[in-house]
Amino acid sequence: MSAPLVVSIPHRLGREEAVRRLKSGLGRAAASVPVMQVEEERWSGDSMIFRIRALGQLATGQVDVADDHVRVEVTLPWLLQRFAEMAQAAIRKRGQLLLTKDEKK
């Protein structure tokens, strides 16, 4: 098994607001990537375990929300390892959008 892909995304929202934004925005973020489907998203407090399918392959991971950053850890199957760098950049970009974009009230 390969080493997990880890992305840390800083934020200034506080833990509670970061969790709220992630819960409401993850489905939309995943839907914007046509080759990816979220198969499971299970929250327990400030952590989420997820399973996604991309290009027919299953990847698993966990999101841990802290007061000043979000840590995303994803274990990719070997067929998706060649896309690890792109996945890391996409996770970071979409995470920053969710955690820094001003919401319209």
Sequence and secondary structure as in RCSB ss.txt:
>XXXX:A:sequence
MSAPLVVSIPHRLGREEAVRRLKSGLGRAAASVPVMQVEEERWSGDSMIFRIRALGQLATGQVDVADDHVRVEVT
LPWLLQRFAEMAQAAIRKRGQLLLTKDEKK
>XXXX:A:secstr
    EEEEEE SS HHHHHHHHHHHHHHHHHTSTTEEEEEEEEETTEEEEEEEETTEEEEEEEEE SSEEEEEEE
  GGGGGGHHHHHHHHHHHHHHHHHS    
